[in-house]
Amino acid sequence: MTDSNMHPQIPTPALPPRPGTSGATPAPTYPGMSSGAPQPQQTYPTYPSQPSPSSQPYAEPANNATPATHYADANIPPSTPAGGAPMPNGYGPQQPIPVTVVQQVPAYKLKTNRSLLKYILLGLITFGIYDIVVMYDVTEATNMVATPHDGRKSMNYLLMFFLFGWLSLGIAWLVWYSNLSDRIGNELQRRGMPREVSMADFWLWCILGSLIIVGPFIYLYKLLKATNMMCEDYNARG
């Protein structure tokens, strides 16, 4: 028994021909495609191109441009009438809120009961001590009320009475009473009150009026009255 009988020969399929040979297999065709004809390129839809930005993207509006005054969906409150009356629903001009200014009243009250009669009678009884106390009080009250505004300060009456008045042979008395009268008159005028006493009153009534004897008493009356008015206003308004 030969080998051929034991192993039968199996036929080998033929290999496809090489590309480019005469026996090349034609390329497969698909429905709608004609063989051998060039295929057209697929076209895509075109879209409008975006306009190029302007060279001046933020140009100023024209001078004659009118701002828009109507908005369809805007919730704009109603305007106020020409008369100024407030509109309903709370719209309209707001009224100014009144402000109350509270003036601080001084804690220390100044005396306001000075009188010419007490000055004369109690001065005689106390041998002039009451008169010194009254004039000292007038000086301190004037400094307390007027000094914050005029920046001046009258000398203490005790120093004037016991020292400078005698050393100056009475000249310091004239200057002191003249300046004190002027300060009290200026303070009354600043507070909107009548000027009851002044420097001219001292020279007219106290100096020249001494020739008629009653002149100095008229001056003292005007001085004490003006001091009481100044102290009353200070106690009420500060």
Contacts in CASP RR format, 6 or more apart in sequence:
PFRMAT RR
TARGET T0000
AUTHOR 0000-0000-0000
METHOD contacts of the structure
MODEL  1
MTDSNMHPQIPTPALPPRPGTSGATPAPTYPGMSSGAPQPQQTYPTYPSQ
PSPSSQPYAEPANNATPATHYADANIPPSTPAGGAPMPNGYGPQQPIPVT
VVQQVPAYKLKTNRSLLKYILLGLITFGIYDIVVMYDVTEATNMVATPHD
GRKSMNYLLMFFLFGWLSLGIAWLVWYSNLSDRIGNELQRRGMPREVSMA
DFWLWCILGSLIIVGPFIYLYKLLKATNMMCEDYNARG
16 25 0 8 1.000
17 23 0 8 1.000
17 24 0 8 1.000
17 25 0 8 1.000
18 24 0 8 1.000
26 35 0 8 1.000
27 35 0 8 1.000
29 35 0 8 1.000
33 39 0 8 1.000
77 87 0 8 1.000
77 89 0 8 1.000
77 91 0 8 1.000
78 87 0 8 1.000
78 89 0 8 1.000
78 91 0 8 1.000
79 87 0 8 1.000
80 86 0 8 1.000
80 87 0 8 1.000
80 91 0 8 1.000
80 92 0 8 1.000
80 93 0 8 1.000
81 87 0 8 1.000
84 92 0 8 1.000
84 93 0 8 1.000
86 92 0 8 1.000
86 93 0 8 1.000
103 237 0 8 1.000
103 238 0 8 1.000
104 238 0 8 1.000
105 235 0 8 1.000
105 236 0 8 1.000
105 237 0 8 1.000
105 238 0 8 1.000
106 234 0 8 1.000
106 235 0 8 1.000
106 238 0 8 1.000
109 235 0 8 1.000
110 141 0 8 1.000
110 144 0 8 1.000
110 145 0 8 1.000
110 231 0 8 1.000
110 234 0 8 1.000
110 235 0 8 1.000
111 137 0 8 1.000
111 141 0 8 1.000
111 231 0 8 1.000
112 228 0 8 1.000
112 231 0 8 1.000
112 232 0 8 1.000
112 235 0 8 1.000
113 228 0 8 1.000
114 134 0 8 1.000
114 137 0 8 1.000
114 138 0 8 1.000
114 224 0 8 1.000
114 227 0 8 1.000
114 228 0 8 1.000
115 224 0 8 1.000
116 217 0 8 1.000
116 220 0 8 1.000
116 221 0 8 1.000
116 224 0 8 1.000
118 130 0 8 1.000
119 130 0 8 1.000
119 131 0 8 1.000
119 134 0 8 1.000
119 220 0 8 1.000
119 224 0 8 1.000
120 217 0 8 1.000
122 130 0 8 1.000
122 131 0 8 1.000
123 129 0 8 1.000
123 130 0 8 1.000
123 131 0 8 1.000
132 157 0 8 1.000
132 158 0 8 1.000
132 161 0 8 1.000
134 224 0 8 1.000
135 157 0 8 1.000
135 161 0 8 1.000
136 156 0 8 1.000
136 157 0 8 1.000
136 158 0 8 1.000
138 157 0 8 1.000
138 180 0 8 1.000
138 223 0 8 1.000
138 224 0 8 1.000
138 227 0 8 1.000
139 154 0 8 1.000
139 155 0 8 1.000
139 156 0 8 1.000
139 157 0 8 1.000
139 180 0 8 1.000
141 227 0 8 1.000
141 230 0 8 1.000
141 231 0 8 1.000
142 154 0 8 1.000
142 180 0 8 1.000
142 183 0 8 1.000
142 184 0 8 1.000
142 187 0 8 1.000
142 227 0 8 1.000
142 230 0 8 1.000
143 153 0 8 1.000
143 154 0 8 1.000
144 234 0 8 1.000
145 187 0 8 1.000
145 230 0 8 1.000
145 231 0 8 1.000
145 234 0 8 1.000
146 152 0 8 1.000
146 183 0 8 1.000
146 184 0 8 1.000
146 186 0 8 1.000
146 187 0 8 1.000
146 230 0 8 1.000
147 153 0 8 1.000
149 187 0 8 1.000
149 190 0 8 1.000
150 183 0 8 1.000
150 186 0 8 1.000
150 187 0 8 1.000
152 179 0 8 1.000
152 183 0 8 1.000
154 176 0 8 1.000
154 179 0 8 1.000
154 180 0 8 1.000
154 183 0 8 1.000
155 164 0 8 1.000
155 176 0 8 1.000
160 172 0 8 1.000
160 173 0 8 1.000
160 176 0 8 1.000
164 172 0 8 1.000
165 171 0 8 1.000
165 172 0 8 1.000
165 173 0 8 1.000
165 176 0 8 1.000
174 207 0 8 1.000
177 202 0 8 1.000
177 206 0 8 1.000
178 199 0 8 1.000
178 202 0 8 1.000
178 203 0 8 1.000
179 199 0 8 1.000
181 197 0 8 1.000
181 198 0 8 1.000
181 199 0 8 1.000
181 201 0 8 1.000
181 202 0 8 1.000
181 223 0 8 1.000
182 198 0 8 1.000
182 199 0 8 1.000
184 196 0 8 1.000
184 197 0 8 1.000
184 223 0 8 1.000
184 226 0 8 1.000
184 227 0 8 1.000
184 230 0 8 1.000
185 195 0 8 1.000
185 196 0 8 1.000
185 197 0 8 1.000
185 198 0 8 1.000
185 226 0 8 1.000
186 195 0 8 1.000
187 230 0 8 1.000
188 194 0 8 1.000
188 195 0 8 1.000
188 196 0 8 1.000
188 197 0 8 1.000
188 226 0 8 1.000
188 229 0 8 1.000
188 230 0 8 1.000
189 195 0 8 1.000
191 230 0 8 1.000
191 233 0 8 1.000
191 237 0 8 1.000
193 229 0 8 1.000
193 230 0 8 1.000
193 233 0 8 1.000
196 222 0 8 1.000
196 225 0 8 1.000
196 226 0 8 1.000
196 229 0 8 1.000
197 219 0 8 1.000
197 222 0 8 1.000
197 223 0 8 1.000
197 225 0 8 1.000
197 226 0 8 1.000
201 219 0 8 1.000
201 222 0 8 1.000
201 223 0 8 1.000
202 219 0 8 1.000
205 215 0 8 1.000
205 216 0 8 1.000
205 218 0 8 1.000
205 219 0 8 1.000
205 222 0 8 1.000
206 215 0 8 1.000
206 216 0 8 1.000
206 219 0 8 1.000
209 215 0 8 1.000
209 216 0 8 1.000
209 218 0 8 1.000
210 216 0 8 1.000
END
